[in-house]
Amino acid sequence: MSTGPLFDRAEVEQRLGPAAVAVSRRNAEAAPPLRPEQREWLRTLFASARFAKPQAPAAKAA
């Protein structure tokens, strides 16, 4: 299991705005259901995901 920050739906919805959230919900409702193998592939993909580690800023070239 990942130890990175948790997804905050309310924060994302606030950032995107009500119009974008409404379009996203309509698109999700109109999409066909996932087949079992698609669902399993997504579970595997997200289970294997790792959070990116913060990188130090690159040194500025002179």
PDB file of N, H, CA, C and O in Angstrom:
ATOM      1  N   MET A   1       0.838  -1.181   0.000  1.00  0.00           N
ATOM      2  CA  MET A   1       0.000   0.000   0.000  1.00  0.00           C
ATOM      3  C   MET A   1       0.883   1.244   0.000  1.00  0.00           C
ATOM      4  O   MET A   1       1.930   1.272   0.646  1.00  0.00           O
ATOM      5  N   SER A   2       0.458   2.259  -0.720  1.00  0.00           N
ATOM      6  H   SER A   2      -0.393   2.236  -1.245  1.00  0.00           H
ATOM      7  CA  SER A   2       1.230   3.499  -0.816  1.00  0.00           C
ATOM      8  C   SER A   2       1.169   4.276   0.488  1.00  0.00           C
ATOM      9  O   SER A   2       0.196   4.184   1.238  1.00  0.00           O
ATOM     10  N   THR A   3       2.208   5.034   0.746  1.00  0.00           N
ATOM     11  H   THR A   3       2.998   5.109   0.137  1.00  0.00           H
ATOM     12  CA  THR A   3       2.247   5.848   1.957  1.00  0.00           C
ATOM     13  C   THR A   3       2.151   7.330   1.628  1.00  0.00           C
ATOM     14  O   THR A   3       2.367   8.171   2.500  1.00  0.00           O
ATOM     15  N   GLY A   4       1.834   7.655   0.401  1.00  0.00           N
ATOM     16  H   GLY A   4       1.659   6.972  -0.308  1.00  0.00           H
ATOM     17  CA  GLY A   4       1.751   9.050  -0.035  1.00  0.00           C
ATOM     18  C   GLY A   4       0.463   9.699   0.432  1.00  0.00           C
ATOM     19  O   GLY A   4      -0.320   9.086   1.157  1.00  0.00           O
ATOM     20  N   PRO A   5       0.244  10.936   0.019  1.00  0.00           N
ATOM     21  CA  PRO A   5      -0.952  11.673   0.436  1.00  0.00           C
ATOM     22  C   PRO A   5      -2.220  11.015  -0.120  1.00  0.00           C
ATOM     23  O   PRO A   5      -2.215  10.463  -1.220  1.00  0.00           O
ATOM     24  N   LEU A   6      -3.286  11.082   0.647  1.00  0.00           N
ATOM     25  H   LEU A   6      -3.291  11.531   1.541  1.00  0.00           H
ATOM     26  CA  LEU A   6      -4.549  10.501   0.228  1.00  0.00           C
ATOM     27  C   LEU A   6      -5.269  11.439  -0.732  1.00  0.00           C
ATOM     28  O   LEU A   6      -5.094  12.657  -0.678  1.00  0.00           O
ATOM     29  N   PHE A   7      -6.071  10.863  -1.602  1.00  0.00           N
ATOM     30  H   PHE A   7      -6.212   9.874  -1.646  1.00  0.00           H
ATOM     31  CA  PHE A   7      -6.889  11.623  -2.542  1.00  0.00           C
ATOM     32  C   PHE A   7      -8.010  12.296  -1.776  1.00  0.00           C
ATOM     33  O   PHE A   7      -8.688  11.655  -0.972  1.00  0.00           O
ATOM     34  N   ASP A   8      -8.208  13.577  -2.017  1.00  0.00           N
ATOM     35  H   ASP A   8      -7.658  14.097  -2.670  1.00  0.00           H
ATOM     36  CA  ASP A   8      -9.267  14.327  -1.352  1.00  0.00           C
ATOM     37  C   ASP A   8     -10.250  14.810  -2.423  1.00  0.00           C
ATOM     38  O   ASP A   8     -10.005  15.805  -3.105  1.00  0.00           O
ATOM     39  N   ARG A   9     -11.367  14.084  -2.555  1.00  0.00           N
ATOM     40  H   ARG A   9     -11.565  13.276  -2.001  1.00  0.00           H
ATOM     41  CA  ARG A   9     -12.343  14.394  -3.604  1.00  0.00           C
ATOM     42  C   ARG A   9     -12.864  15.821  -3.494  1.00  0.00           C
ATOM     43  O   ARG A   9     -12.985  16.505  -4.511  1.00  0.00           O
ATOM     44  N   ALA A  10     -13.170  16.280  -2.307  1.00  0.00           N
ATOM     45  H   ALA A  10     -13.071  15.725  -1.481  1.00  0.00           H
ATOM     46  CA  ALA A  10     -13.708  17.632  -2.136  1.00  0.00           C
ATOM     47  C   ALA A  10     -12.695  18.685  -2.598  1.00  0.00           C
ATOM     48  O   ALA A  10     -13.065  19.675  -3.229  1.00  0.00           O
ATOM     49  N   GLU A  11     -11.427  18.465  -2.281  1.00  0.00           N
ATOM     50  H   GLU A  11     -11.127  17.661  -1.769  1.00  0.00           H
ATOM     51  CA  GLU A  11     -10.391  19.410  -2.695  1.00  0.00           C
ATOM     52  C   GLU A  11     -10.264  19.454  -4.224  1.00  0.00           C
ATOM     53  O   GLU A  11     -10.134  20.528  -4.812  1.00  0.00           O
ATOM     54  N   VAL A  12     -10.304  18.297  -4.848  1.00  0.00           N
ATOM     55  H   VAL A  12     -10.410  17.425  -4.371  1.00  0.00           H
ATOM     56  CA  VAL A  12     -10.198  18.232  -6.307  1.00  0.00           C
ATOM     57  C   VAL A  12     -11.415  18.889  -6.957  1.00  0.00           C
ATOM     58  O   VAL A  12     -11.271  19.651  -7.913  1.00  0.00           O
ATOM     59  N   GLU A  13     -12.605  18.601  -6.446  1.00  0.00           N
ATOM     60  H   GLU A  13     -12.721  17.982  -5.670  1.00  0.00           H
ATOM     61  CA  GLU A  13     -13.810  19.210  -7.001  1.00  0.00           C
ATOM     62  C   GLU A  13     -13.771  20.730  -6.865  1.00  0.00           C
ATOM     63  O   GLU A  13     -14.200  21.443  -7.772  1.00  0.00           O
ATOM     64  N   GLN A  14     -13.266  21.225  -5.753  1.00  0.00           N
ATOM     65  H   GLN A  14     -12.918  20.646  -5.016  1.00  0.00           H
ATOM     66  CA  GLN A  14     -13.154  22.672  -5.559  1.00  0.00           C
ATOM     67  C   GLN A  14     -12.150  23.261  -6.552  1.00  0.00           C
ATOM     68  O   GLN A  14     -12.383  24.331  -7.113  1.00  0.00           O
ATOM     69  N   ARG A  15     -11.046  22.566  -6.764  1.00  0.00           N
ATOM     70  H   ARG A  15     -10.857  21.697  -6.308  1.00  0.00           H
ATOM     71  CA  ARG A  15     -10.008  23.048  -7.681  1.00  0.00           C
ATOM     72  C   ARG A  15     -10.509  23.067  -9.125  1.00  0.00           C
ATOM     73  O   ARG A  15     -10.227  24.009  -9.866  1.00  0.00           O
ATOM     74  N   LEU A  16     -11.256  22.021  -9.532  1.00  0.00           N
ATOM     75  H   LEU A  16     -11.485  21.256  -8.930  1.00  0.00           H
ATOM     76  CA  LEU A  16     -11.738  21.936 -10.913  1.00  0.00           C
ATOM     77  C   LEU A  16     -12.919  22.850 -11.191  1.00  0.00           C
ATOM     78  O   LEU A  16     -13.040  23.403 -12.284  1.00  0.00           O
ATOM     79  N   GLY A  17     -13.775  23.008 -10.218  1.00  0.00           N
ATOM     80  H   GLY A  17     -13.677  22.559  -9.330  1.00  0.00           H
ATOM     81  CA  GLY A  17     -14.961  23.830 -10.397  1.00  0.00           C
ATOM     82  C   GLY A  17     -16.179  22.995 -10.745  1.00  0.00           C
ATOM     83  O   GLY A  17     -16.050  21.872 -11.232  1.00  0.00           O
ATOM     84  N   PRO A  18     -17.368  23.544 -10.495  1.00  0.00           N
ATOM     85  CA  PRO A  18     -18.602  22.782 -10.672  1.00  0.00           C
ATOM     86  C   PRO A  18     -18.867  22.363 -12.121  1.00  0.00           C
ATOM     87  O   PRO A  18     -19.403  21.277 -12.343  1.00  0.00           O
ATOM     88  N   ALA A  19     -18.515  23.177 -13.104  1.00  0.00           N
ATOM     89  H   ALA A  19     -18.080  24.060 -12.924  1.00  0.00           H
ATOM     90  CA  ALA A  19     -18.784  22.829 -14.506  1.00  0.00           C
ATOM     91  C   ALA A  19     -17.963  21.603 -14.919  1.00  0.00           C
ATOM     92  O   ALA A  19     -18.497  20.684 -15.539  1.00  0.00           O
ATOM     93  N   ALA A  20     -16.683  21.582 -14.584  1.00  0.00           N
ATOM     94  H   ALA A  20     -16.249  22.329 -14.080  1.00  0.00           H
ATOM     95  CA  ALA A  20     -15.822  20.455 -14.949  1.00  0.00           C
ATOM     96  C   ALA A  20     -16.256  19.188 -14.222  1.00  0.00           C
ATOM     97  O   ALA A  20     -16.222  18.102 -14.800  1.00  0.00           O
ATOM     98  N   VAL A  21     -16.660  19.312 -12.975  1.00  0.00           N
ATOM     99  H   VAL A  21     -16.687  20.194 -12.505  1.00  0.00           H
ATOM    100  CA  VAL A  21     -17.121  18.147 -12.210  1.00  0.00           C
ATOM    101  C   VAL A  21     -18.398  17.592 -12.830  1.00  0.00           C
ATOM    102  O   VAL A  21     -18.556  16.375 -12.931  1.00  0.00           O
ATOM    103  N   ALA A  22     -19.313  18.469 -13.246  1.00  0.00           N
ATOM    104  H   ALA A  22     -19.184  19.458 -13.164  1.00  0.00           H
ATOM    105  CA  ALA A  22     -20.566  18.025 -13.858  1.00  0.00           C
ATOM    106  C   ALA A  22     -20.296  17.286 -15.172  1.00  0.00           C
ATOM    107  O   ALA A  22     -20.901  16.245 -15.425  1.00  0.00           O
ATOM    108  N   VAL A  23     -19.400  17.808 -16.005  1.00  0.00           N
ATOM    109  H   VAL A  23     -18.908  18.654 -15.799  1.00  0.00           H
ATOM    110  CA  VAL A  23     -19.056  17.145 -17.265  1.00  0.00           C
ATOM    111  C   VAL A  23     -18.439  15.782 -16.982  1.00  0.00           C
ATOM    112  O   VAL A  23     -18.769  14.800 -17.646  1.00  0.00           O
ATOM    113  N   SER A  24     -17.556  15.719 -16.013  1.00  0.00           N
ATOM    114  H   SER A  24     -17.287  16.517 -15.473  1.00  0.00           H
ATOM    115  CA  SER A  24     -16.906  14.455 -15.667  1.00  0.00           C
ATOM    116  C   SER A  24     -17.927  13.428 -15.197  1.00  0.00           C
ATOM    117  O   SER A  24     -17.849  12.260 -15.575  1.00  0.00           O
ATOM    118  N   ARG A  25     -18.861  13.843 -14.393  1.00  0.00           N
ATOM    119  H   ARG A  25     -18.924  14.793 -14.085  1.00  0.00           H
ATOM    120  CA  ARG A  25     -19.896  12.915 -13.896  1.00  0.00           C
ATOM    121  C   ARG A  25     -20.792  12.431 -15.025  1.00  0.00           C
ATOM    122  O   ARG A  25     -21.150  11.254 -15.069  1.00  0.00           O
ATOM    123  N   ARG A  26     -21.161  13.331 -15.944  1.00  0.00           N
ATOM    124  H   ARG A  26     -20.870  14.287 -15.908  1.00  0.00           H
ATOM    125  CA  ARG A  26     -21.990  12.922 -17.092  1.00  0.00           C
ATOM    126  C   ARG A  26     -21.235  11.910 -17.956  1.00  0.00           C
ATOM    127  O   ARG A  26     -21.808  10.916 -18.401  1.00  0.00           O
ATOM    128  N   ASN A  27     -19.951  12.168 -18.186  1.00  0.00           N
ATOM    129  H   ASN A  27     -19.485  12.975 -17.824  1.00  0.00           H
ATOM    130  CA  ASN A  27     -19.149  11.238 -18.991  1.00  0.00           C
ATOM    131  C   ASN A  27     -19.043   9.873 -18.319  1.00  0.00           C
ATOM    132  O   ASN A  27     -19.125   8.842 -18.988  1.00  0.00           O
ATOM    133  N   ALA A  28     -18.864   9.861 -17.020  1.00  0.00           N
ATOM    134  H   ALA A  28     -18.797  10.698 -16.477  1.00  0.00           H
ATOM    135  CA  ALA A  28     -18.756   8.597 -16.291  1.00  0.00           C
ATOM    136  C   ALA A  28     -20.072   7.825 -16.345  1.00  0.00           C
ATOM    137  O   ALA A  28     -20.066   6.602 -16.490  1.00  0.00           O
ATOM    138  N   GLU A  29     -21.181   8.516 -16.231  1.00  0.00           N
ATOM    139  H   GLU A  29     -21.186   9.509 -16.114  1.00  0.00           H
ATOM    140  CA  GLU A  29     -22.489   7.849 -16.283  1.00  0.00           C
ATOM    141  C   GLU A  29     -22.774   7.290 -17.670  1.00  0.00           C
ATOM    142  O   GLU A  29     -23.441   6.262 -17.794  1.00  0.00           O
ATOM    143  N   ALA A  30     -22.279   7.951 -18.719  1.00  0.00           N
ATOM    144  H   ALA A  30     -21.738   8.785 -18.619  1.00  0.00           H
ATOM    145  CA  ALA A  30     -22.541   7.515 -20.094  1.00  0.00           C
ATOM    146  C   ALA A  30     -21.612   6.392 -20.539  1.00  0.00           C
ATOM    147  O   ALA A  30     -21.889   5.723 -21.534  1.00  0.00           O
ATOM    148  N   ALA A  31     -20.532   6.179 -19.831  1.00  0.00           N
ATOM    149  H   ALA A  31     -20.306   6.723 -19.023  1.00  0.00           H
ATOM    150  CA  ALA A  31     -19.552   5.162 -20.235  1.00  0.00           C
ATOM    151  C   ALA A  31     -20.089   3.764 -19.983  1.00  0.00           C
ATOM    152  O   ALA A  31     -20.816   3.539 -19.015  1.00  0.00           O
ATOM    153  N   PRO A  32     -19.732   2.819 -20.854  1.00  0.00           N
ATOM    154  CA  PRO A  32     -20.160   1.434 -20.616  1.00  0.00           C
ATOM    155  C   PRO A  32     -19.443   0.866 -19.390  1.00  0.00           C
ATOM    156  O   PRO A  32     -18.353   1.326 -19.052  1.00  0.00           O
ATOM    157  N   PRO A  33     -20.028  -0.114 -18.728  1.00  0.00           N
ATOM    158  CA  PRO A  33     -19.368  -0.698 -17.554  1.00  0.00           C
ATOM    159  C   PRO A  33     -18.081  -1.420 -17.956  1.00  0.00           C
ATOM    160  O   PRO A  33     -17.956  -1.924 -19.072  1.00  0.00           O
ATOM    161  N   LEU A  34     -17.146  -1.457 -17.038  1.00  0.00           N
ATOM    162  H   LEU A  34     -17.247  -1.048 -16.132  1.00  0.00           H
ATOM    163  CA  LEU A  34     -15.878  -2.142 -17.285  1.00  0.00           C
ATOM    164  C   LEU A  34     -16.083  -3.649 -17.239  1.00  0.00           C
ATOM    165  O   LEU A  34     -16.857  -4.160 -16.429  1.00  0.00           O
ATOM    166  N   ARG A  35     -15.381  -4.350 -18.118  1.00  0.00           N
ATOM    167  H   ARG A  35     -14.753  -3.935 -18.776  1.00  0.00           H
ATOM    168  CA  ARG A  35     -15.395  -5.810 -18.081  1.00  0.00           C
ATOM    169  C   ARG A  35     -14.538  -6.257 -16.894  1.00  0.00           C
ATOM    170  O   ARG A  35     -13.680  -5.502 -16.436  1.00  0.00           O
ATOM    171  N   PRO A  36     -14.757  -7.462 -16.397  1.00  0.00           N
ATOM    172  CA  PRO A  36     -13.989  -7.936 -15.237  1.00  0.00           C
ATOM    173  C   PRO A  36     -12.474  -7.862 -15.442  1.00  0.00           C
ATOM    174  O   PRO A  36     -11.754  -7.500 -14.512  1.00  0.00           O
ATOM    175  N   GLU A  37     -11.974  -8.197 -16.639  1.00  0.00           N
ATOM    176  H   GLU A  37     -12.559  -8.492 -17.394  1.00  0.00           H
ATOM    177  CA  GLU A  37     -10.529  -8.148 -16.865  1.00  0.00           C
ATOM    178  C   GLU A  37     -10.011  -6.709 -16.858  1.00  0.00           C
ATOM    179  O   GLU A  37      -8.866  -6.468 -16.475  1.00  0.00           O
ATOM    180  N   GLN A  38     -10.838  -5.755 -17.276  1.00  0.00           N
ATOM    181  H   GLN A  38     -11.768  -5.950 -17.587  1.00  0.00           H
ATOM    182  CA  GLN A  38     -10.433  -4.351 -17.215  1.00  0.00           C
ATOM    183  C   GLN A  38     -10.336  -3.893 -15.760  1.00  0.00           C
ATOM    184  O   GLN A  38      -9.397  -3.193 -15.383  1.00  0.00           O
ATOM    185  N   ARG A  39     -11.308  -4.291 -14.955  1.00  0.00           N
ATOM    186  H   ARG A  39     -12.071  -4.860 -15.261  1.00  0.00           H
ATOM    187  CA  ARG A  39     -11.294  -3.925 -13.539  1.00  0.00           C
ATOM    188  C   ARG A  39     -10.060  -4.503 -12.839  1.00  0.00           C
ATOM    189  O   ARG A  39      -9.413  -3.825 -12.041  1.00  0.00           O
ATOM    190  N   GLU A  40      -9.748  -5.751 -13.145  1.00  0.00           N
ATOM    191  H   GLU A  40     -10.274  -6.302 -13.793  1.00  0.00           H
ATOM    192  CA  GLU A  40      -8.587  -6.386 -12.526  1.00  0.00           C
ATOM    193  C   GLU A  40      -7.298  -5.706 -12.963  1.00  0.00           C
ATOM    194  O   GLU A  40      -6.390  -5.518 -12.154  1.00  0.00           O
ATOM    195  N   TRP A  41      -7.213  -5.333 -14.241  1.00  0.00           N
ATOM    196  H   TRP A  41      -7.951  -5.486 -14.898  1.00  0.00           H
ATOM    197  CA  TRP A  41      -6.028  -4.638 -14.736  1.00  0.00           C
ATOM    198  C   TRP A  41      -5.848  -3.311 -13.993  1.00  0.00           C
ATOM    199  O   TRP A  41      -4.735  -2.967 -13.597  1.00  0.00           O
ATOM    200  N   LEU A  42      -6.943  -2.568 -13.805  1.00  0.00           N
ATOM    201  H   LEU A  42      -7.848  -2.848 -14.127  1.00  0.00           H
ATOM    202  CA  LEU A  42      -6.855  -1.294 -13.082  1.00  0.00           C
ATOM    203  C   LEU A  42      -6.459  -1.511 -11.621  1.00  0.00           C
ATOM    204  O   LEU A  42      -5.653  -0.755 -11.079  1.00  0.00           O
ATOM    205  N   ARG A  43      -7.018  -2.535 -10.986  1.00  0.00           N
ATOM    206  H   ARG A  43      -7.672  -3.149 -11.426  1.00  0.00           H
ATOM    207  CA  ARG A  43      -6.629  -2.832  -9.596  1.00  0.00           C
ATOM    208  C   ARG A  43      -5.134  -3.108  -9.506  1.00  0.00           C
ATOM    209  O   ARG A  43      -4.452  -2.606  -8.612  1.00  0.00           O
ATOM    210  N   THR A  44      -4.634  -3.908 -10.438  1.00  0.00           N
ATOM    211  H   THR A  44      -5.188  -4.315 -11.164  1.00  0.00           H
ATOM    212  CA  THR A  44      -3.209  -4.239 -10.460  1.00  0.00           C
ATOM    213  C   THR A  44      -2.365  -2.997 -10.704  1.00  0.00           C
ATOM    214  O   THR A  44      -1.341  -2.795 -10.051  1.00  0.00           O
ATOM    215  N   LEU A  45      -2.796  -2.176 -11.637  1.00  0.00           N
ATOM    216  H   LEU A  45      -3.628  -2.341 -12.167  1.00  0.00           H
ATOM    217  CA  LEU A  45      -2.061  -0.954 -11.956  1.00  0.00           C
ATOM    218  C   LEU A  45      -1.959  -0.042 -10.737  1.00  0.00           C
ATOM    219  O   LEU A  45      -0.865   0.406 -10.394  1.00  0.00           O
ATOM    220  N   PHE A  46      -3.069   0.234 -10.087  1.00  0.00           N
ATOM    221  H   PHE A  46      -3.958  -0.130 -10.366  1.00  0.00           H
ATOM    222  CA  PHE A  46      -3.047   1.144  -8.947  1.00  0.00           C
ATOM    223  C   PHE A  46      -2.344   0.530  -7.738  1.00  0.00           C
ATOM    224  O   PHE A  46      -1.723   1.248  -6.955  1.00  0.00           O
ATOM    225  N   ALA A  47      -2.436  -0.779  -7.581  1.00  0.00           N
ATOM    226  H   ALA A  47      -2.941  -1.362  -8.217  1.00  0.00           H
ATOM    227  CA  ALA A  47      -1.743  -1.427  -6.469  1.00  0.00           C
ATOM    228  C   ALA A  47      -0.233  -1.331  -6.631  1.00  0.00           C
ATOM    229  O   ALA A  47       0.497  -1.312  -5.640  1.00  0.00           O
ATOM    230  N   SER A  48       0.242  -1.271  -7.876  1.00  0.00           N
ATOM    231  H   SER A  48      -0.351  -1.287  -8.681  1.00  0.00           H
ATOM    232  CA  SER A  48       1.687  -1.216  -8.118  1.00  0.00           C
ATOM    233  C   SER A  48       2.218   0.214  -8.208  1.00  0.00           C
ATOM    234  O   SER A  48       3.430   0.409  -8.298  1.00  0.00           O
ATOM    235  N   ALA A  49       1.347   1.211  -8.187  1.00  0.00           N
ATOM    236  H   ALA A  49       0.362   1.053  -8.114  1.00  0.00           H
ATOM    237  CA  ALA A  49       1.775   2.605  -8.343  1.00  0.00           C
ATOM    238  C   ALA A  49       2.580   3.069  -7.125  1.00  0.00           C
ATOM    239  O   ALA A  49       2.300   2.678  -5.992  1.00  0.00           O
ATOM    240  N   ARG A  50       3.551   3.883  -7.378  1.00  0.00           N
ATOM    241  H   ARG A  50       3.778   4.201  -8.298  1.00  0.00           H
ATOM    242  CA  ARG A  50       4.370   4.483  -6.322  1.00  0.00           C
ATOM    243  C   ARG A  50       4.317   5.993  -6.456  1.00  0.00           C
ATOM    244  O   ARG A  50       4.250   6.524  -7.564  1.00  0.00           O
ATOM    245  N   PHE A  51       4.348   6.674  -5.341  1.00  0.00           N
ATOM    246  H   PHE A  51       4.403   6.243  -4.440  1.00  0.00           H
ATOM    247  CA  PHE A  51       4.363   8.125  -5.372  1.00  0.00           C
ATOM    248  C   PHE A  51       5.751   8.613  -5.764  1.00  0.00           C
ATOM    249  O   PHE A  51       6.763   8.035  -5.366  1.00  0.00           O
ATOM    250  N   ALA A  52       5.781   9.665  -6.534  1.00  0.00           N
ATOM    251  H   ALA A  52       4.959  10.134  -6.857  1.00  0.00           H
ATOM    252  CA  ALA A  52       7.062  10.259  -6.924  1.00  0.00           C
ATOM    253  C   ALA A  52       7.689  10.920  -5.704  1.00  0.00           C
ATOM    254  O   ALA A  52       7.004  11.554  -4.901  1.00  0.00           O
ATOM    255  N   LYS A  53       8.982  10.762  -5.581  1.00  0.00           N
ATOM    256  H   LYS A  53       9.539  10.247  -6.233  1.00  0.00           H
ATOM    257  CA  LYS A  53       9.693  11.407  -4.482  1.00  0.00           C
ATOM    258  C   LYS A  53      10.025  12.843  -4.890  1.00  0.00           C
ATOM    259  O   LYS A  53      10.412  13.082  -6.034  1.00  0.00           O
ATOM    260  N   PRO A  54       9.880  13.798  -3.975  1.00  0.00           N
ATOM    261  CA  PRO A  54      10.207  15.176  -4.320  1.00  0.00           C
ATOM    262  C   PRO A  54      11.673  15.292  -4.728  1.00  0.00           C
ATOM    263  O   PRO A  54      12.552  14.685  -4.115  1.00  0.00           O
ATOM    264  N   GLN A  55      11.917  16.068  -5.753  1.00  0.00           N
ATOM    265  H   GLN A  55      11.203  16.561  -6.251  1.00  0.00           H
ATOM    266  CA  GLN A  55      13.276  16.265  -6.250  1.00  0.00           C
ATOM    267  C   GLN A  55      13.766  17.643  -5.798  1.00  0.00           C
ATOM    268  O   GLN A  55      12.996  18.600  -5.721  1.00  0.00           O
ATOM    269  N   ALA A  56      15.054  17.717  -5.504  1.00  0.00           N
ATOM    270  H   ALA A  56      15.680  16.939  -5.566  1.00  0.00           H
ATOM    271  CA  ALA A  56      15.652  19.004  -5.174  1.00  0.00           C
ATOM    272  C   ALA A  56      15.670  19.859  -6.440  1.00  0.00           C
ATOM    273  O   ALA A  56      15.860  19.332  -7.535  1.00  0.00           O
ATOM    274  N   PRO A  57      15.479  21.149  -6.306  1.00  0.00           N
ATOM    275  CA  PRO A  57      15.523  22.005  -7.496  1.00  0.00           C
ATOM    276  C   PRO A  57      16.866  21.893  -8.192  1.00  0.00           C
ATOM    277  O   PRO A  57      17.905  21.780  -7.541  1.00  0.00           O
ATOM    278  N   ALA A  58      16.843  21.923  -9.498  1.00  0.00           N
ATOM    279  H   ALA A  58      16.000  22.015 -10.027  1.00  0.00           H
ATOM    280  CA  ALA A  58      18.090  21.844 -10.279  1.00  0.00           C
ATOM    281  C   ALA A  58      18.895  23.122 -10.073  1.00  0.00           C
ATOM    282  O   ALA A  58      18.343  24.216  -9.953  1.00  0.00           O
ATOM    283  N   ALA A  59      20.199  22.956 -10.037  1.00  0.00           N
ATOM    284  H   ALA A  59      20.647  22.068 -10.134  1.00  0.00           H
ATOM    285  CA  ALA A  59      21.088  24.130  -9.899  1.00  0.00           C
ATOM    286  C   ALA A  59      20.990  24.977 -11.159  1.00  0.00           C
ATOM    287  O   ALA A  59      20.961  24.450 -12.271  1.00  0.00           O
ATOM    288  N   LYS A  60      20.939  26.287 -10.979  1.00  0.00           N
ATOM    289  H   LYS A  60      20.963  26.715 -10.076  1.00  0.00           H
ATOM    290  CA  LYS A  60      20.847  27.190 -12.125  1.00  0.00           C
ATOM    291  C   LYS A  60      22.212  27.299 -12.795  1.00  0.00           C
ATOM    292  O   LYS A  60      23.246  27.415 -12.137  1.00  0.00           O
ATOM    293  N   ALA A  61      22.181  27.258 -14.111  1.00  0.00           N
ATOM    294  H   ALA A  61      21.341  27.163 -14.645  1.00  0.00           H
ATOM    295  CA  ALA A  61      23.434  27.399 -14.883  1.00  0.00           C
ATOM    296  C   ALA A  61      23.876  28.854 -14.835  1.00  0.00           C
ATOM    297  O   ALA A  61      23.050  29.766 -14.874  1.00  0.00           O
ATOM    298  N   ALA A  62      25.161  29.059 -14.753  1.00  0.00           N
ATOM    299  H   ALA A  62      25.832  28.318 -14.721  1.00  0.00           H
ATOM    300  CA  ALA A  62      25.683  30.432 -14.672  1.00  0.00           C
ATOM    301  C   ALA A  62      25.666  31.114 -16.012  1.00  0.00           C
ATOM    302  O   ALA A  62      26.070  32.272 -16.121  1.00  0.00           O
TER     303      ALA A  62
END
